[in-house]
Amino acid sequence: MADFINTIPQVLRVNPNAHLILSETGEVCSWVGSEVFGLEGIGPGTIRELLALIDGGRSLQAIYAELADSYDRNYLHEIILALTKLHVLEEVVTETAPSNYDSELPIVPEQVHQKAIAILGNHQLLDTLNKTFATAGFQNHRTFSFKDFASCQTPEFLALQQERILLNGSFKVSENSLDAVSVSGLCELFQEFDFVICALEGVPYQALFDINKSALASGTPCLFVTASPETALIGPTVIRGATACFGCRVLTLEAIPSVLNHILPQLSTPILAQADSPLLPSIAQACIEEAIAILGLNLTATRATSVVKINRQGDAYGGLCLRTVKRLLPSGECQQCTSQLDEPLGVLQRNAIAAAAEEIGRIWPNSPNATIRAAADPYQTVGILGGGTAGYLTALAFRAFRPDIKVTLLESSAIPVIGVGEATTPELVKFLHSPRFLGLDIVDFYQRVLPTWKLGIKFQWGLPDDYEFTFPFQRGRLLESLLYESTLNNQSLGAMLMSGDRAPIFDRGDGTPLSLLHQIRWAYHLDNRRFVRYLKEEAIAAGIQHIDVQISDAQMSADGETISHLITEDGRKLTYDLYIDSSGFRSLLLEQKLGSKFVSYQDTLSTDQAIAATVPHNGTIKPYTLAETMNNGWCWNIPFEDADHRGYVFSSAFCSVDQALEEMRAKNPGMGDPWLVKFRSGRHEHFWKGNVVAIGNSYGFVEPLESTAIHMIVLELELLLTNFPASKQDEGVKSVLNRKISDRWDALRWFLGIHYKFNRRLSTPFWQAANRDTDISGAAERLALFSERAPLSYRNSLFYTLHPPEFFSDDHSYDTLLAGQQVSARFVEPVEDLATWQRQLAILKGLASTAMPQHQALSCLREKRQDLLYDFVKRRDSWLHTWLPA
């Protein structure tokens, strides 16, 4: 693949929409689009000297030569490379002449033709709106070009701008302040017009706040338009006392990163730049529609409460534009406007109020997710017994959800971390990186933990010989793949990538990558030692108290219902309001001390031991976990960059450890030293008993199949901390959580049971017993319905109303495992006919053929294109922001 990131154009210009800001700590930060990055090791003086020479005409060689006496050439090259990667600097492009837009414009009613309209602007938007309004038949509109504002030339404003902003988009302070416009002057101007459109580009946001104040003071409706080369925002129309103003829009839409809010007035608004931008026709049409609605006095709830967002689709200027609507109502946090409804109301205000009230009537009945009010006797301290994945995820979750509670984690360094490879589900990715949960930096995570991607599970399962099927996290057309291709392996792009050992990063053909990380659901393969070390470091950095101590016992309360205190090996007593039992399979507090009964899943899941070891691979990092049928159970394969982690899960009732080792070695030449893990399948009767909550193996464990251990930890923490009681006296929430958690574990039991009940790949004594004796009674209804109308996911579910309780309770998960094992069923009608399916399949296969191998994709993102990882986290359409499957 070409070296696509180190190539710098020989002639550069400054991106007119880029900012370089000096933070309060003295760090240089870039802001382009919605992303803010820190630039380490670069002084503000160097930046100022460099930017003064980048004028769109000088070559790089000339710039290097001019600064040769002051700076090392390689140092300058690294700075320019960094600024280019962040799109602060860009290649000089020749702007083309404006196109003649032939977009079909709305019909303007006769009563609107003569209305007085003022269009405020200073660049391409002004020219386009002027011409389009004239073409549409508006006969009384005038344009005003404003560049300088009095409020932007005060000593205080200029001093802060000079101190903190190194590059401020395209805005330049004028030396002639005589032409600067004031709020009072704008008020007088606005009173002459029926409608104002503000389309100012490349001016400080303070200027738009001035326009906003003038519109509110004069009572003249004002529409705001801001546009960059990629996105335009239009509206809402400001009508005094009735609609959201421009300040509300900035607060609510979060168009500006929150870290920049304190210097927002000094920052520059975007500039469209291209005279032939495909956004322009859509912008002009939306503005005319708004003018007709306002001046024709036919405001609707949508029109009065909406911001229109227009995105450019495609790489060429001829790309299509996508329009979406964002609802917006006045915000109490806004300092720009106040409700003014005590004066006599005109027709326009009445319409706007009615429209806004209609929208409020639509949203107020929606079910809120209110914060639980504080109560007497709250939980103030939490002691977590045990480190490992469960303990440290719990500590970080408390810090994120309940920073008011003091958390202490107790573990002994004498107890080693199990070094087995860990396969996960997409829920861990969300829990780690989504701002809704832990919000941990994804690039830092990749550098320190070195995860690989898991797109799903490949099963060598179900039928004899070399039969296999995939269980991808990305759902698709399961039935069509099965009917037309006789396989499940083409049901989605994710499934195709699994079959081809490829990652969801694609080569465009010009040396630049295309990332679909946001669309194709994936999980992590993790080295457990690296992962736990990372969690420990993050927990300590977050202020979690960590005590290296061996807990020898726990003292019960007099009534035997709670834990009074923990007793350390050296005799100390440690007391907390709440105890989290993350002591693993021994379940010291929940089971041994409080006596919560263990509910066994042995009748469904009979395996009880696992042998794990590392095995060399051929250099291919497979993008899936492998589940391979063995004589007395099954074997996992979790791929890492240096080796594969293999584990044989078996039943001690059917073979000894030595027999299992012999079978495993025969299949894995070069296998390293193995270690043995014993476990039991089941859960406890209580998740929360007394003042103890059990997280992880101390509450329940099924078996390694489907990688559910961390998955269930995450679900337990999400339920616990989003429903945490306000007082230690609250008991109702405990019983509800006990029921919901036990129901989720039982549902997982039945789902895993169908893996054993219908796997007929081998006919050994173990598998004969599994086929005959596995209890799947809890899945009986779903199995019966599957036999009559498969796939279940092709119709509205009868097992949940909107979303499944969790991933493994989903109809699609049952469909995949039952269809993959070819359980007999009567199929429903396919959604796509054969010809349509084949054409769409060809597109996906064509894209899949350009996907990178995982080692290449990981190297690209870790070393060169870290922005693609940040893009996955930040973009609104990323699956990261949806907790349950759609």
C-alpha positions, 0 to 999 in steps of 0.5 A: 500500500502506498505511503499515503500520509507522509506526502505533503503538497509542495504548495500549501494554503491555510484551511479557511475553516481551521483554528489553532488555539493556545489552551490555558495550559499553554498547549497548542490545539487544533480545531477543524470540523468537530475534532480537537487535537493537542499538538505536543512539542510545538511552541506558539512562536514557531506556529506564528512564524510558519503560518506567516509564510504559508500564503498559497504561493510559496513552495515548501522549499522556499519556506524551509530556506527562509527559516533555515537559520532558526529551525531544523528542516526536519523539525519544520517538516514534522510540524507541517506534516502534523498540520496537514494530517489535521487538515489545518494546512491543505493543498492549493486548489483552483476555484471554479466559477459558480455553476448555474443552478437549475434546482426547482425552486418553491412557488412564491405566493403573491402576498410574499413577493413585496415583503422586505427582506435583508440578506446579510453576508460577505462571501459566496452565500451572499451572492448565491442567496441574492441571485436565487431570491431574485430568480424566485420572484422576490422583488424587494430584497436587499443585500448587506455585506458586513465584515467588521463589528464593533463588539469584535474590536474592543480591547478586551476582545482583541487581547484574548484573541491575541493571547489564545488564538494562533489561527482563526479560520479566515477571519482577519481584524480590519484596521479601519474600525469606522465601518464597524457595525453596532447592535444599535445600528443593526436594530435600526436596520432590521426595523426596516425589514420584514425578514432577515437572513444572516449568512455571514462567513468567516466572522467571529461568533460574537458577530452572530450573537450581535445579529441575534440580539438585534433580531430579538430587540427589533422583533424582526424574524431572523434566519441564520445560515452557517456553512463549511465545505461539508455541512450547512446548518439553517435555522431556526428562525428567531422570533422574539419570545416564541422560538429558539435563538441562535444562542440556543442553537449553539448550546443545543446542537453542540456544533462547537466542542465544549472545551472551546466554549469559553473562547467561542466569541473569538472563534471564527464561523465557517466559510463555504469556500467553493463557488460551485459547492453542491450545498448551495442549491439546497441552502438557497432552497431551504432559505426560500422555504423558510422565507415563504413560511415566515412571510406567508404566516404559515409556520408549522411545528417543524418549521418553527422548531427545526434546524435543517442540516445539509451534508455533502455526500460523495467526494466530488463537488457534484455529490448529492446532498442529504438534508436532515432536521434537528428539533430545537426548542429554547434553552434555559442555559442560553444567555442570549434570549428570554421569553417575552410573551407579555406584550400584545401578540401579532399573527406571526408570534401567535403562529410561532407559539402555536407551532412550538407548543405543538412540538412541546406537546409531542415531546413532553409525553415521551418517557423521560430518564430522570435522575434519581433525587438524592435521599437521606443515608446515601452510599458514600463508600464502596469496597471492591474485593478482587481486582482482575477484569471484573474488579477494575471495570467495576471501579472505573464504572463507579468513577464514571457513573457515581464520582461522589462515592469513594471507591477502594479496590482491594486485591493481593499481588500474590494472586496472579492474573490468569493469562488466557486470551480473552474474546469479547462482544461489541458491548465491551467496545461501547462500555470502554469508549462510548461517552455514555459509559467510560469514555476511555481514549481509543487510540491510547487503548490501542497503543497500550493493550494491542487488541485485535478485531473480532467480527464474530465467531466461526463455528466448525459445528453442526454437521460432519466433515468440514462444514462450518458457518459464521455468526457475525456481529453485523446482521444482514440477509440471513434467509437469502444467504441460506436459500440462494447460496446454501450458506450463512457466510454471505448474510452481511459484509461482516460475514464476508470479511470473516470468510476472507480473513479481512478487516473492515478497513478498505484500500480505496486504490489511491493509497488511502484507507476507507474505514467502515468501523462505524458500520460493521459491528466488531469486538476485541480479542484481548490479552488478559494480562495487558488488559488488566494492567491497563484497567488498573493504571486507568483506575489509579489515574482516575483516583480509585484507592488501591490497596494491595492486601490479602483479605482473610475473612469477613465479619458478619453483622449480628443478624447475619444479613450483612457484612460488618467489615473485612479482615485483612491477613495482618488483622486490620478491619476495613469497613464500607457502605457497600461491598462488591464481591469480585473474588471470582469463583470462590464468591467469598462474600456472596456465597461463603458469608451471606449464603446465597444459594448457587443455581447450577446449570449442569443439566444444560452445560456439562463442561467444567474444565478448560486447558489453555495454551498459546500456539504459533500461527502463520502470520494471519490474524483471523478476524474471528473467534473459532469454535471447533468441535472436539471429542469431549467438548470444543476448542477456542482459537483467539488470534493475536498478532504474535500467536493464537490462544487456544483452549479446550473446554471439556467435561471431566465426566468423559475424559481426563486432563491427560486425555484432553491434553493429548487430543489438543496437542495432536491438533496444535503442533508447537503448542506452548505450556498449558494451564488448567482452569476449572469452573462450574456453570450456574449463577447465584440466587442473589445478585444483591444481598444485604450490602453485597453486590456480586460482579463477574464469576462471583455471581455467575459463569456459564462457560467460554462458549460465545465469549460471554464473561465480560459481556455479562460483567458489562450488562451487570454494571450498566443495570446496577449503576443506571439504577443505583439506589439513592439511599441505603434504606432503598430495598425495592430496587434490589429485588428488581435487579435480582430478578432482571440479572437472574433472567438474563443469565437464565436466558444465556443458559438456554441460548448456549444449550442449543449449541450442544443440543443440535451439534451433530458434527461428532458422535462420541459418547460426550456428544451423544449425551449432549444431543440426548440429555441437554436441557433446553426447556427454557427455549422450547417456545422459541424452538417451536416457533422457529420450526413454523416460521423461520427466521424469527428475525424476519417478523416482529418478535413475540419475545420482546416488544422493541429491543431484546433484553440483550444480544444473546436474547435476540431472535437473530442470534437464535436464527443464526445458531439454529439455521447454522446447525440446520435445525429443521424449519419451514421458512418465511418468504425472502425479502429479496428476489434472487436477481436483486440479491445477486446484484446487491451481493456482488457489490458487497463482494466487490468491496470485500475484495478490497479489504485489508488483512488485519495486520495491515489495517491495525498498523495503519490505524495505530501508526498513521491514521489514528483519526479513523479510530477517533472518527469511529467514536465521534461520528453520530451514525456509529454503532458505538452509540446504540446500546442494543442491536437495532 
